[in-house]
Amino acid sequence: MNLLESFKTYLFSQEVKPAPVTVKNYLSDINHFVKWFEKQYGTILTSPITNSTLKQYKTEFEKSLSPASMQRHLSSLRKFFKYLKTEGKMTIDPFEESVINKKEEKDVWRLKDFKNNLFVGNAAHLTIKNYIIDVKQFVLWAKEVTGLDNDLLINRLSKEFVEEYKQRLIKNDAFSPATVNRKLSSLRKYLSFAQENGLLRI
């Protein structure tokens, strides 16, 4: 029994059975992905599917499928891969991988906590907005310069590194002295928060 047939059997064996048209849509959407995968990679659907595979699939078809259709396809695949992992037919659920990666990406620099800290300190809304923008620009620059991911980069920050960023801002003719001072002030505020919360030590 192939994966689609076993999934179909599983759906109809549930206590609350889905409508036949729902099952038909599930199988149609999954079959669409399977055919694309086999053509793309020249192998049957037994290899581990990663989040990057899903992104590639979405990129390829998001122009030919309506947003609603793409969403339905992804929902069908989400249920399918959850079933495959639960049944031990695959070791990876690419949708779970996506959630994990987003959480790690989101939490490393603790910008939400920093923002909340500023709100508690009664900082003005525009000031908070500028702080966050300035810190994000610093992080982007740091990632470009080092080529490191967030989790490695945050452990490599040093006074010398921050000083290099300061000199880069000063030398940039696009920034006025007032803008440079604001950006550095934002960074000092963030670094102070990060040190107080044990996020980094520089």
C-alpha positions as CSV (number, residue, x, y, z in Angstrom):
1,M,0.0,0.0,0.0
2,N,1.5,3.3,-1.0
3,L,1.5,6.4,1.2
4,L,-1.6,8.0,-0.4
5,E,-3.6,4.8,-0.1
6,S,-2.6,4.4,3.6
7,F,-3.5,8.0,4.3
8,K,-6.9,7.5,2.6
9,T,-7.5,4.4,4.7
10,Y,-6.5,6.4,7.8
11,L,-8.9,9.2,7.0
12,F,-11.9,6.9,6.5
13,S,-11.0,4.9,9.7
14,Q,-11.4,8.0,11.9
15,E,-14.2,8.0,14.4
16,V,-15.5,11.3,12.8
17,K,-15.1,10.6,9.1
18,P,-14.4,13.5,6.8
19,A,-16.8,14.1,3.9
20,P,-15.9,12.2,0.7
21,V,-15.3,15.6,-1.1
22,T,-12.8,16.5,1.7
23,V,-10.9,13.3,1.2
24,K,-10.9,13.8,-2.5
25,N,-9.4,17.3,-2.1
26,Y,-6.8,16.0,0.3
27,L,-5.6,13.3,-2.1
28,S,-5.7,15.6,-5.1
29,D,-3.6,18.3,-3.3
30,I,-1.1,15.7,-2.0
31,N,-0.9,13.9,-5.4
32,H,-0.1,17.3,-6.9
33,F,2.9,17.7,-4.5
34,V,4.0,14.1,-4.9
35,K,4.2,14.4,-8.7
36,W,6.1,17.7,-8.5
37,F,8.5,16.2,-5.9
38,E,9.2,13.1,-8.0
39,K,9.8,15.1,-11.1
40,Q,11.9,17.7,-9.3
41,Y,14.1,15.2,-7.4
42,G,13.9,12.1,-9.5
43,T,13.0,9.9,-6.6
44,I,9.8,8.6,-5.0
45,L,8.4,10.3,-1.9
46,T,10.5,8.4,0.7
47,S,13.3,10.9,1.2
48,P,13.0,13.3,4.2
49,I,11.0,16.4,3.2
50,T,12.3,19.6,4.8
51,N,10.9,23.0,5.2
52,S,13.0,24.3,2.3
53,T,11.3,21.7,0.0
54,L,8.0,23.2,1.0
55,K,9.2,26.7,0.3
56,Q,10.4,25.6,-3.1
57,Y,7.1,24.0,-3.9
58,K,5.2,27.1,-2.8
59,T,7.4,29.5,-4.8
60,E,6.9,27.4,-8.0
61,F,3.1,27.3,-7.8
62,E,2.0,30.4,-5.9
63,K,1.6,32.3,-9.3
64,S,-0.4,29.5,-11.0
65,L,-2.6,28.8,-7.9
66,S,-4.9,31.3,-6.3
67,P,-4.0,32.2,-2.6
68,A,-7.0,30.2,-1.4
69,S,-5.9,27.1,-3.5
70,M,-2.3,27.4,-2.2
71,Q,-3.5,27.6,1.3
72,R,-5.7,24.5,0.8
73,H,-2.7,22.6,-0.7
74,L,-0.6,23.5,2.3
75,S,-3.3,22.5,4.7
76,S,-3.7,19.1,3.0
77,L,0.1,18.6,3.2
78,R,0.2,19.6,6.8
79,K,-2.3,16.9,7.7
80,F,-0.5,14.4,5.5
81,F,2.9,14.9,7.0
82,K,1.6,14.9,10.5
83,Y,0.0,11.5,9.8
84,L,3.3,10.2,8.3
85,K,5.3,11.2,11.3
86,T,2.7,9.9,13.8
87,E,2.7,6.5,12.0
88,G,6.5,6.4,11.9
89,K,6.5,6.4,8.1
90,M,8.7,9.5,8.1
91,T,11.0,10.9,10.8
92,I,10.5,14.6,9.9
93,D,7.4,16.7,9.8
94,P,8.5,19.7,7.7
95,F,5.8,21.9,9.1
96,E,7.0,21.3,12.7
97,E,10.5,22.2,11.5
98,S,9.1,25.5,10.2
99,V,7.6,26.3,13.6
100,I,10.8,25.5,15.4
101,N,12.9,27.6,13.1
102,K,10.6,30.5,13.4
103,K,10.6,30.4,17.2
104,E,14.4,30.3,17.3
105,E,14.7,33.1,14.8
106,K,12.2,35.1,16.7
107,D,13.6,34.8,20.3
108,V,17.3,35.0,19.9
109,W,17.6,38.8,20.2
110,R,14.6,39.2,22.5
111,L,13.4,42.3,20.7
112,K,9.8,41.7,21.9
113,D,11.1,41.8,25.5
114,F,13.1,44.8,24.7
115,K,10.1,46.5,23.3
116,N,8.0,45.6,26.3
117,N,10.8,46.9,28.5
118,L,10.6,50.3,26.7
119,F,6.9,50.4,27.1
120,V,7.1,49.8,30.8
121,G,9.7,52.6,30.9
122,N,7.1,54.9,29.4
123,A,9.1,55.6,26.2
124,A,7.1,57.4,23.5
125,H,5.7,55.2,20.7
126,L,7.9,56.8,18.0
127,T,11.0,56.4,20.2
128,I,10.3,52.7,20.6
129,K,9.7,52.3,16.9
130,N,13.0,54.0,16.1
131,Y,14.9,51.9,18.7
132,I,13.6,48.6,17.2
133,I,14.4,49.8,13.6
134,D,17.9,50.8,14.6
135,V,18.7,47.6,16.5
136,K,17.4,45.5,13.5
137,Q,19.6,47.5,11.2
138,F,22.6,46.7,13.4
139,V,21.7,43.0,13.5
140,L,21.4,43.0,9.7
141,W,24.8,44.7,9.3
142,A,26.4,42.3,11.8
143,K,25.1,39.2,10.0
144,E,26.3,40.5,6.6
145,V,29.8,41.3,8.0
146,T,30.3,38.0,9.9
147,G,28.2,35.7,7.8
148,L,27.0,34.1,11.1
149,D,23.4,33.1,12.1
150,N,21.7,34.8,15.0
151,D,22.5,32.1,17.6
152,L,26.3,32.2,16.8
153,L,26.4,36.0,16.2
154,I,25.0,37.0,19.5
155,N,27.8,35.2,21.3
156,R,30.5,37.0,19.2
157,L,29.5,40.6,20.0
158,S,32.3,42.7,21.6
159,K,33.1,46.3,22.3
160,E,35.4,46.4,19.3
161,F,32.6,45.0,17.1
162,V,30.2,47.8,18.3
163,E,32.9,50.4,17.8
164,E,33.4,49.2,14.2
165,Y,29.7,49.7,13.6
166,K,29.9,53.2,15.1
167,Q,32.8,54.1,12.7
168,R,30.8,52.8,9.8
169,L,27.8,55.0,10.7
170,I,30.1,58.1,11.1
171,K,31.7,57.5,7.7
172,N,28.3,57.1,6.0
173,D,27.5,60.4,4.3
174,A,23.8,59.4,4.1
175,F,23.4,59.9,7.9
176,S,23.4,63.2,9.6
177,P,25.2,63.6,13.0
178,A,21.8,63.6,14.7
179,T,20.8,60.3,13.0
180,V,24.1,58.7,13.9
181,N,23.7,59.8,17.5
182,R,20.2,58.4,17.6
183,K,21.2,55.0,16.2
184,L,24.1,54.7,18.7
185,S,21.8,55.7,21.5
186,S,19.3,53.0,20.4
187,L,22.1,50.4,20.3
188,R,23.4,51.5,23.8
189,K,19.9,51.2,25.2
190,Y,19.5,47.7,23.7
191,L,22.9,46.5,24.8
192,S,22.3,47.7,28.3
193,F,19.0,45.8,28.3
194,A,20.6,42.7,26.9
195,Q,23.4,42.7,29.5
196,E,21.0,43.2,32.4
197,N,19.0,40.2,31.2
198,G,22.0,37.9,30.7
199,L,21.6,37.9,26.9
200,L,25.2,38.9,26.2
201,R,28.3,40.2,27.9
202,I,30.4,42.8,26.2
